[in-house]
Amino acid sequence: MENTTEIHTIIKEILSRRQPELIDDPGGSYLHAGVLIPLFKKDGEYRVIFTKRSSMVAHHKGQISFPGGAVDPEDHSPVETALREAYEEIGLRKDDVEILGRIDDTLTLVSSFLVHPVVGLVPYPYRFALSEQEVERLIIVPLRVFHPSYAKPSAGVVDYEGITYRSIVYEYNGDVIWGATARIMQNFMDIVGDKLPLPEGGG
């Protein structure tokens, strides 16, 4: 199997050759948000950083998500939004992130957000500083968990704040990733998955 050292380079090359599919919002019906899909490499394996949102945030309380949030007027791009929010939420400095590219827009199920995802490579180890107001904890998941050769996402039913949602679902170590976050990872793997030589082992 090909060495995983170049996985982030492969991702960057793939994303540089395609235009992300954007969702039109001519009437301004949606709240726009930028999120960062942070990848890092540990023990030869690439992993994804998610956040468990606190119960004090305005939207998506307690859900598993990416660092990110609403676009501010001073933000010039989804990349700027994602990097600003990542610093505010988990203390990730923008100069420490190598942007690998953008993937397709998606819409949230629970709220009216139009989400613009950005993929980035971050150093490891890293001293994160979590916002007590916004983040309960970090959740680290091997990238292979989302890879087509590892497992397909399951169609699930999720009860959230008294409403039942049908969503694709990924589960890892008792954590359930669903909604827009799950769809973003599925889209990411649809774009790059069959090009990535990911290991079957690892923790």
C-alpha positions in Angstrom: 0.0 0.0 0.0 1.2 3.5 -0.8 2.7 5.5 2.1 0.2 7.8 3.7 2.7 10.7 3.9 1.4 12.3 0.8 -2.4 12.1 1.6 -2.8 15.8 2.3 -0.9 16.6 -0.9 -3.3 14.3 -2.8 -6.3 16.0 -1.3 -4.9 19.5 -2.1 -4.2 18.5 -5.8 -7.7 17.0 -6.2 -9.5 20.0 -4.7 -7.4 22.4 -6.7 -8.6 20.8 -9.9 -12.3 21.2 -9.2 -14.8 23.9 -8.5 -16.9 23.3 -5.4 -20.7 23.0 -6.0 -22.2 26.2 -4.6 -25.8 26.6 -3.4 -27.4 29.8 -4.7 -29.1 32.1 -2.2 -30.4 35.0 -4.4 -33.1 36.0 -1.8 -30.8 35.9 1.2 -32.9 33.2 2.8 -30.0 31.5 4.6 -27.5 32.3 7.2 -24.1 31.7 5.7 -21.4 29.8 7.7 -17.8 28.7 7.1 -16.5 25.6 8.8 -13.0 24.0 8.9 -12.4 20.3 8.4 -9.1 20.1 10.3 -6.9 17.1 9.4 -3.7 16.1 11.2 -1.3 13.2 11.0 -0.4 11.0 14.1 1.5 7.7 14.1 1.3 7.6 10.3 -2.4 8.0 10.1 -4.6 11.0 9.2 -7.3 12.0 11.6 -10.2 14.5 11.7 -10.9 17.0 14.5 -14.5 17.5 15.4 -16.0 19.5 18.3 -18.8 18.5 20.7 -20.8 21.8 21.0 -21.7 23.0 24.4 -25.2 23.5 25.7 -24.6 27.3 25.8 -24.4 28.0 22.1 -27.3 29.5 20.2 -27.4 26.8 17.4 -26.8 23.0 17.4 -26.4 22.6 21.1 -24.6 19.4 22.0 -24.1 18.3 18.4 -20.9 17.1 16.9 -19.6 19.6 14.3 -16.6 21.2 12.8 -15.0 24.4 14.1 -16.9 27.1 12.4 -19.7 29.6 12.5 -21.6 32.4 10.9 -20.0 34.6 8.3 -19.2 38.1 9.8 -19.5 41.2 7.6 -15.7 41.7 7.8 -15.0 38.2 6.5 -13.9 38.2 2.9 -14.3 34.5 2.2 -15.5 31.2 3.7 -11.8 30.5 4.4 -11.5 33.6 6.6 -14.7 32.7 8.4 -13.5 29.1 9.1 -10.1 30.2 10.3 -11.5 33.0 12.5 -14.0 30.7 14.1 -11.4 27.9 14.6 -9.3 30.3 16.5 -12.2 31.5 18.6 -13.5 28.0 19.3 -10.4 25.8 19.7 -7.4 28.2 19.7 -6.1 27.1 16.3 -4.1 30.0 14.9 -4.7 30.7 11.2 -0.9 30.7 10.4 -0.8 27.1 11.6 -3.3 25.9 9.1 -2.4 24.8 5.5 -5.6 25.3 3.5 -6.1 22.3 1.2 -9.2 23.5 -0.6 -12.9 23.8 -0.5 -15.6 21.1 -1.0 -19.3 21.5 -1.8 -21.8 23.6 0.0 -24.5 22.0 2.2 -27.5 23.0 4.2 -28.2 22.2 7.8 -31.3 20.2 8.9 -31.9 21.9 12.2 -31.3 25.5 11.3 -31.2 27.7 8.2 -27.5 27.7 7.6 -25.8 27.4 4.2 -22.4 25.9 5.1 -19.2 26.4 3.1 -16.7 23.8 4.2 -12.9 24.3 4.0 -10.3 21.5 4.4 -7.1 22.3 6.2 -4.0 20.5 7.6 -3.0 21.3 11.1 0.2 20.5 13.0 0.4 17.7 15.6 0.9 17.8 18.5 -0.9 21.1 19.1 -1.9 22.9 22.2 -5.6 23.7 21.6 -7.5 26.1 23.8 -11.2 25.3 23.9 -13.8 28.0 24.3 -15.8 27.0 27.4 -18.8 28.9 26.1 -18.8 27.0 22.7 -17.0 23.7 22.9 -17.5 20.9 25.4 -14.7 18.7 24.1 -12.7 17.7 21.0 -13.5 14.4 19.2 -10.7 12.9 17.1 -11.7 10.3 14.4 -9.4 8.5 12.0 -10.0 9.6 8.4 -10.3 6.0 7.4 -13.6 5.8 9.3 -15.2 7.8 6.5 -13.4 6.1 3.7 -15.5 4.1 1.2 -13.4 1.0 1.7 -13.9 1.0 5.5 -17.6 1.5 6.1 -20.6 3.2 4.5 -22.5 5.7 6.4 -25.8 4.2 7.7 -29.2 5.8 7.2 -30.4 6.6 10.7 -33.1 8.3 12.7 -31.9 10.9 15.2 -34.1 12.5 17.9 -32.9 16.1 18.6 -34.7 18.6 20.8 -38.1 16.8 20.4 -37.9 16.4 16.6 -37.0 13.3 14.7 -34.6 13.7 11.8 -33.7 11.2 9.1 -30.0 11.5 8.4 -26.9 9.6 7.3 -24.9 8.6 10.4 -21.4 7.8 11.3 -20.6 6.3 14.7 -17.2 6.1 16.4 -16.4 5.2 20.0 -19.9 6.0 21.0 -20.1 9.4 19.3 -22.7 9.9 16.6 -22.0 12.2 13.7 -25.1 13.1 11.8 -26.8 16.0 9.9 -24.7 18.5 7.9 -21.5 17.3 9.5 -22.1 13.7 8.3 -23.1 14.9 4.8 -20.0 17.1 4.6 -17.7 14.1 5.4 -19.6 11.9 2.9 -19.2 14.6 0.2 -15.5 14.9 1.1 -15.0 11.2 0.7 -17.1 11.2 -2.5 -14.6 13.7 -3.9 -11.3 12.3 -2.7 -11.9 8.9 -1.1 -11.1 6.6 -3.9 -7.8 8.4 -4.5 -6.5 8.0 -0.9 -4.4 5.1 0.3 -5.6 4.9 3.9 -4.5 2.2 6.3 -7.0 -0.2 7.8 -5.5 -0.2 11.3 -4.8 2.6 13.7 -6.7 4.0 16.7 
